[in-house]
Each structure stands twice: as structure tokens, then as C-alpha cells.
Amino acid sequence: MVAKIGSKAPNLKISKWVQGLPTNIDKEKDNVVLVEVFQVNCPGCFLYGIPQAIDIYNKYRKEGVTVLGMATAFEDFDKNTLQNLELLLSKGEVIGETLKALGQHGQLVSENILPHKFPFPVGMDSLVKETGMINQERITDFIDANVPDFNSYDEHSKAEIIERIKQYLKSKEFSAETFEEYALRGTPSSILIDKKGILRDVTFGQNDLLEEKIQNLLNE
């Protein structure tokens, strides 16, 4: 089942908490919870999503906001690994496109080291090895989660979309359980859960309204 806005937020499927004490959404009742979802090989995550999450943590950690980081992988499976996440959190090492982009923006303290640490718990999404089997149910689930206006397309366009989905599913080495349960579209993504454990917002990309949304949830 895909997580739905306005319903109870399912717990994160974490394979390992790499930093901080193990926790989850059901253990953070009475707090507003922000889950910052990123990939290790994702420049936008490190330029926008993660700095914003750190800022939220610093401003609101004593006001009833829990910030959790979750690394995931829906592409570049050779780079978005648990091992590279552990290097990031223990030594500040960045890799791949993240390394290139942060270097170009002058945001590294040496050749490959971040100037800051993650101040909140960070876990790795659970990755399940794909079997390679592609059936109608998987295609339908993918369409429901990623192409909500599918029925508005003409038959030719629908066939093209289905073929592209088949090719994508064939190329997938792993399925990231939390990423798919929350029907995320990419990284960075932010997940907001209210004090009662209800999923209130899921946003992909740069989120200029995040702090305002958190303030509104704190005031409820």
C-alpha cells in the first residue's frame, strides 16, 4: 500500500541506522517529524535538501521537531550504497556527482570532505534485490504512484509510457522499500508527519515552504 496524505504514516523501512540511536516514526509521537530523503550521489540533496534539514534541526529541535535523515537508492546503485553512506557520516567523504558539484561551488574543506556533519540520526533505506519479473500489477502500481494523470493520455501515448516503464523496471537492480511506499519521485524529498503520526506533506525537490509548513504543524 502506498502511504497517503491524511493517513497514518508508515514506519521507515531502515536496513541500518548508521548514525544516532535507532528510532522511527511511531517512537516520535507528540513531535512533528521531518524525514529528509537523499541519495549519496545526488548534488541537489547536498546543495539544497540537507542544508535546509540541518537548519530546521538547529532552529526547532527544542521546539518539538524531530529531524531524521534517510539515504535511499533508486538509481546509480554502485554509488548510492551503505558503504558510501558510512564514509559520508564517519569521515565526511562525498563521491561521484556530489563531489563534482560541491567542488564547483567551493563547498568542500579539502578535495572530498564536507565542511559540516549531520547533527541528526541517519539511516539507510531497505533495498530489496529485484527478481527481474515484470507483471501487469507492477506496471499498474508504478503508474498509480508516478503517472497520476495516465488515463488522460491517448492510447498511443499510454503504450509509449508503458514501454518506458517496462524498460525502467528491467534496469532496476533494487527496490528501495521506503522510497516506494511513500511514492517518492526522486531526491531530495521531504516527508512531514504531524504530532499524531499522520502524514501531512511529501515534497520533491527544493522546498521553499518547508519551514512555514513546520511552523503550522507546531501550532496545531
N, C-alpha and C positions, 0 to 999 in steps of 0.2 A: 504493500500500500504506500502511496506517495503522501508525504506529510502535507497537510492543508492548513492554510491561514485560518485562524479561529478555532482550531482543534488542538488537543494536547500534543506538545512537541515530543516526538520520539527521542529516546536517548541516542547520543552519538555512538556509532559503531567504531570504537577505537581499538586498534590492534596493540598499541603500546603508548602509554603516557611517557614521553621522553623527558619532559621537564615538569616539575611540580607534582604535588600529590594527586593521585588518581581521583577523579570526580566525574560527575555527569549532570545532565540537566535536572534529573529528579532529585539530586542532592543539593540543588541550589534554589530550592523553594524560598519564597519571600524576597528573592533578589531578581532584578532584571538581568537577563543573561545575553551577552553578545558573544556569538561564535564567529571568529574571523577565519574564513576558509581560504587557504592559499596553496600554491604549489612551490616547491623549492626552485624550479626552473620557470619562474613567472615574473618578469620585470615589473609589470604593473602592480603585483602584490607588494613588492618591496618599495616601490615609489609612492604608492597611494594607500593600499589597504592596511598594511602592517603599521606604518607610522600613525595612521588615524586610530587604529585599535590601541596602540601604546598611549596615545594622547587621551583617549577615552578612559583607559585604565588609570592613568595618573590623576585625571580630574575627578573621577567618580567612584573609585574603588572603596572610599569610605562613606559613600552616599547610598550604597545598596546595589551596586552594579558589579556583576561577575564577568570578567572577560576570559574567554578560552580561545586558544589557537588550535586549529586543526589543519595539518598538512594532508593533501589528498593527491590523487594522480588519475587523470583521465586521458593523458597523452604523455609522450616523452617518458615512457616507463623506465628507461635506462637511467634517467636523471632524477626523476621525482621518486626517490627511494627513501626507505627508512634510514639507510646508512648516511645519505647526504643530509637528511634532516638532523641526524645526531651530530654530524660535523658542524652544521649550522648552529645548533644550540650549545654545543660544548666549546667550540673554538671560534664561532662567528664566520666560518668559511662559506662563501657563496660560490655558485658554479654556473656554467652554461650561459644562457641569455641573461640571467640575472646579473652575473658577474660583468658581462659586457655593458649592460645598460647602466648599472651603478657606477662603473668605471667612467663611462662617458659623462655622467652627471656629477662626477667628483664626490661621490658619496661612500668612498671606501677609505679606511685609515691606512691600509697597505694594499698590496696587489689584489688581495681577495678577501679582506676582512671587514665585516660590518662595524660601524662606529658605535653601535648600541646593542644591548641584549634584549631579549624578550622577557618582560617582567611578570608574565602570567603563565599558567600551565599550558603546555602544548602537547598534543597527541597526534598519532598517525592514523589516518582513516584505514579501515579494514579493506584490504584488497583481495578479491577472490579471483582465482585463475579462471579465465574463460574456457569453456568447453569447445567453442567454435560452432556449436549448433545454433542455427538461426531459424526460429519458427515465427508463425504469424503473431503469437502472443507477445514475443519480444519486440517485434516491429510495432505492434499496436501500443505497447507500453511506452516505447520511445517516442512515438508520435504524440501520445497524450501528454507526455512530460515536456516535449520540446517544440512541438508544432501545434499549438492550441487552435489555430485557425485553419487546420488541414482541410476541413470539409468545404472551405470557401474556394479552394482551388479547382480548376477544371481537371478532367480525367487524365489528360496528358501530363499536366504538372504534378498531379498526385503520383503517377507512375514514376516520374523522374525523382521525386522526393523519396519514394520507397526504395528505388535502386541505390540512391546515395546513402540511405540509412543502412541498407544491406552491406554496402562496401565498408562503411564505417564500422559496423558490428564485426565484420570479418577481420578487420585490422586490430581490433581491441585485444590486448593481451590479458587485461584485468578489468574487473568491475569494482569501482570504489563504492562501498555499501552506503555510507552516509551521503556522499555526493549524489547518488542516485535516489535514495529515499527522500531527500529534500528537493529532488528535481532541479538541482543547480545547473546553471547554463555555462558556467566557466569560473575562472578565478581572476581577481579576488571576488569573493562573495561574503556578504554579512548576513547572519541569521539572528533575529531578535526574538526573545521569548520573555513574556511578562512575568510578574511576581507569582502568578498562579500556575506557571508552567505551560501557558498557551502560546503557540506560535503566532507571532503578530506581524512579522515582516521578513522577507527574503529579498535581498538586492544584489544584483550582479554588477560589477564594475565600480567606478568611482561613486561614492555615496555622500553627496554634499549635505543631505538631510539627516544623516545618522545621529548626530548629537541632538538635534531637535526631537527626533523620534524617541531617543532615550530619555530626554527630559520629560516628555509627555507620559511615558510609561512610569517614570518615577513619581509623577504627580497623581497617578490613578489611585 
